[in-house]
Amino acid sequence: MAFTCDGVTSRPMPGVIVYYLVATDRRNREPNQPRWQWTRYKTTTGDDGLARASVAADGRIAVLWVAVSGDETAVAAHTHYGGARGAWQRKVYGVTDRPVYRPGETLHWSLLLREVEEAETRTLADHTTTVRIRNPRGEDIWKKQMQSDAFGQLSGDYELSVLGDEPPLGEYHIQLVEGEREYHAVTFRIEEYKLPEFNVTVEPQKGKFLPGDALVAHVTAEYYFGGPVANAQLVYVIKESPMYVMFRPHRKYDWYYEDLYARERGWWGGGRTIAQETVQTDADGRARIEWKSNKDANTNLRYDIEVRVTDASRREIVGSGQVKVGTQLYTLHLDPKRHVYRPLDRAEVTLLVKDVNDQPVAATGTIFLYKLRWRDDRQQNEPIRLFEEDWQVGEKGELDYSITLTDVGYLAGLRLRPSAAPAVQAETTLWH
């Protein structure tokens, strides 16, 4: 079904010719045959602006709608995922009074049974069936034959205390069983929270690191009531992953976008494991982890350290830390107030200098201003240096710079290179 309307008034447009192209996914096609089979149809919109079409949807289909009215054309598309299913279906809707329970609590559950045949839905009243509950190990912990009421409902309670003080933790399943058929109804979890008795901290060595540098992390395990977790088993895993520095401009309400930035940081995966070892904490509950960063790295690296400490009571606590290694001592970013100016306007640009840990850095360097004229032959787009000037950024890692643009019709660019080695460079474009 497609809806056509006036783009200004949003009123339905009757009598519009609509072509719809249907692509059927032929997964069971003959060899060397195209996967998609296209078929074209034609229809007309009614008084309500709707174009109706009937298409068999046994499998995946894609429909492309093209509406033509005079010299104007509008296009829309959608994909439908369908599958062959029998005329008869059993529907089971389940709910529990909460999603998670503690050991020893009472589970309250309710199931609603429906039967679908063609377009008709019927209530399964006075229907006899078997209900069972399975634990995370796949074992039946409760099973009973029950009969639904006049509304097709089954309900009951189950005392989780019969599972003991330490039942298997995890996801449990309530199911219907009828002969060889099994119907999944609802899941719930049994979880137990215990206050941690000790804390594990991972403190990486502070500083700025380049590829090939030696890295160190110090681990401390201490009981909350005081005293070290001495001679405890400690398993650490170090993972290496590439880290890409992305310029994040300052926003007025920067805190509002923190969850967005967190998603960006998670795009690069968990990394590859470069070290895994089992050691022991000393008498002071401490341990030292040493490794070397990849000397052949051509991009920034992030090392994630996960530490698992198990004390004498077999209680395991996890701690973590992170070390960042940059191919450069710091990065430069140019943040122009805007990119397009009128002739003789003053262009305002903010220079930002940060290290690989996103911390401000004091630095010195040189600023260059170039002009470019676009030509058909790109090789002739050689930059012409207009001037260069030394600059210095303080401990805040930020400097506001302004330039008057006098050459009409040119592309102005900024290039920065700090005086410290290795050289770092950044650029931006200013149009006028």
C-alpha positions, 0 to 999 in steps of 0.5 A, spaced: 500 500 500 502 506 498 499 513 499 500 519 495 499 526 497 500 534 495 507 536 497 505 543 500 498 541 502 498 534 504 492 532 501 490 526 498 491 525 490 486 521 487 487 518 480 495 518 480 498 512 476 502 508 480 507 503 478 510 498 483 516 493 481 516 487 485 523 484 486 522 476 489 528 473 492 529 467 489 534 463 494 532 456 491 534 458 484 538 454 478 545 455 478 547 461 474 540 465 475 539 471 478 537 471 485 532 477 484 526 476 479 523 483 478 516 484 476 512 490 474 505 492 475 501 498 475 495 501 479 491 508 480 490 511 487 483 512 489 479 518 492 483 517 499 490 517 495 492 510 497 494 505 491 493 498 493 497 492 491 496 484 492 503 481 492 505 474 494 510 474 500 513 467 500 520 469 502 523 476 502 520 481 497 522 488 495 517 493 492 519 500 489 513 504 488 513 510 482 508 515 482 507 519 476 503 525 476 504 530 470 511 532 470 512 530 477 515 523 479 515 520 487 519 514 489 518 510 495 521 503 497 520 498 502 522 491 504 517 485 506 520 479 510 515 473 509 515 466 510 511 460 508 506 458 514 501 454 515 494 456 516 493 454 523 498 457 529 498 456 536 500 463 540 502 463 547 503 469 551 506 469 558 508 474 563 511 473 570 510 478 576 517 481 575 523 479 570 528 477 576 528 473 582 532 472 588 533 465 591 527 463 596 522 468 593 515 466 590 514 466 582 508 468 580 506 467 572 500 467 567 499 464 560 494 466 555 493 461 550 490 463 543 489 459 536 490 462 529 487 459 523 487 464 517 484 471 519 481 468 525 483 468 532 480 463 537 481 463 545 483 456 547 478 455 553 478 449 557 484 446 554 488 441 557 496 442 556 502 441 560 506 446 563 514 446 565 519 450 568 526 449 566 533 451 569 539 454 565 542 447 565 536 445 561 533 440 567 525 440 568 524 443 575 517 443 575 512 440 571 504 439 571 498 438 567 493 444 567 487 446 564 485 453 561 479 457 564 474 460 560 479 466 557 484 461 555 488 463 561 493 459 565 496 461 572 500 459 578 505 460 583 512 456 584 516 457 591 523 458 589 525 456 596 524 448 594 531 449 589 535 450 595 539 456 598 544 456 592 540 454 586 543 455 579 543 462 577 541 465 570 535 464 565 529 460 567 524 458 561 516 457 562 514 452 556 508 449 554 508 441 552 503 438 547 506 431 545 512 433 541 511 440 540 514 445 545 511 452 545 516 457 549 512 462 553 516 466 558 523 467 561 525 469 568 532 470 571 534 468 578 540 472 580 543 473 587 547 479 589 553 479 594 556 485 597 564 484 595 568 483 600 575 486 597 576 491 592 581 490 586 584 497 583 589 497 577 593 503 576 597 504 570 603 508 570 602 515 568 605 518 562 606 519 555 608 513 551 610 512 544 610 505 540 615 500 543 615 503 550 615 499 556 609 499 560 607 498 567 601 497 571 600 496 579 595 492 582 592 492 589 587 488 592 585 490 599 579 487 604 574 493 605 574 491 612 582 493 612 588 488 610 591 486 604 588 480 600 595 476 600 597 470 596 591 470 592 591 468 585 591 473 580 589 472 572 590 478 568 589 479 560 592 484 556 588 486 550 591 491 544 586 495 539 587 501 535 585 507 537 583 513 533 583 520 535 577 524 533 576 531 534 570 533 538 568 540 538 566 543 545 558 544 545 554 548 550 551 542 553 557 537 553 554 533 558 548 531 554 552 528 548 557 523 553 553 517 551 553 518 544 561 519 545 561 513 549 558 509 543 563 512 538 568 509 543 565 502 542 566 501 535 573 499 535 571 492 538 575 488 544 582 488 541 586 482 540 589 478 546 597 479 547 598 477 554 595 472 559 598 470 565 596 467 572 600 470 578 600 471 585 599 477 590 605 479 595 604 479 602 601 486 601 596 484 596 600 487 590 602 485 584 606 488 578 604 487 570 609 489 565 609 489 558 612 492 551 607 496 546 608 494 539 614 498 536 611 497 529 605 500 530 603 505 525 596 508 529 595 509 536 594 503 540 589 502 547 591 497 552 585 494 556 588 490 562 583 486 566 585 483 572 581 477 576 583 476 583 580 470 587 582 470 595 582 464 599 574 463 600 574 463 592 571 469 591 573 473 585 573 480 584 574 484 577 578 490 576 580 493 570 585 499 567 587 502 561 593 505 557 594 509 551 600 509 546 600 514 541 604 515 535 605 522 536 606 526 543 600 530 541 595 532 536 593 538 533 586 540 532 583 547 528 576 549 530 574 555 525 568 559 528 565 558 521 568 556 514 565 561 509 567 569 510 566 575 506 572 579 503 576 582 508 572 579 514 577 576 520 577 569 520 577 566 527 580 559 529 581 556 535 587 551 536 587 545 540 593 541 542 591 535 546 595 528 548 593 521 546 589 521 553 585 527 551 588 532 556 591 539 554 598 540 552 603 546 552 606 547 545 610 551 540 610 551 533 609 555 526 602 557 523 602 557 515 597 561 511 596 558 504 592 560 498 589 555 492 585 556 486 581 551 483 584 549 476 581 543 471 588 540 472 589 538 479 596 538 479 596 545 478 593 546 485 599 548 488 599 552 494 602 559 495 604 561 502 602 567 504 605 568 511 608 564 517 608 566 524 610 562 530 605 561 536 605 558 543 599 555 546 599 555 554 598 549 559 590 549 557 592 547 550 588 552 547 589 558 543 584 563 539 587 566 532 584 571 527 586 572 520 584 577 515 582 574 508 584 579 503 584 575 496 577 574 493 576 567 490 581 563 493 581 557 498 585 559 504 588 553 508 592 553 515 597 548 516 600 547 523 607 544 525 609 544 532 617 545 533 618 539 538 619 532 534 616 528 532 613 533 527 605 534 528 601 537 523 593 539 522 589 543 517 583 546 515 579 550 510 577 557 509 572 559 504 571 566 501 
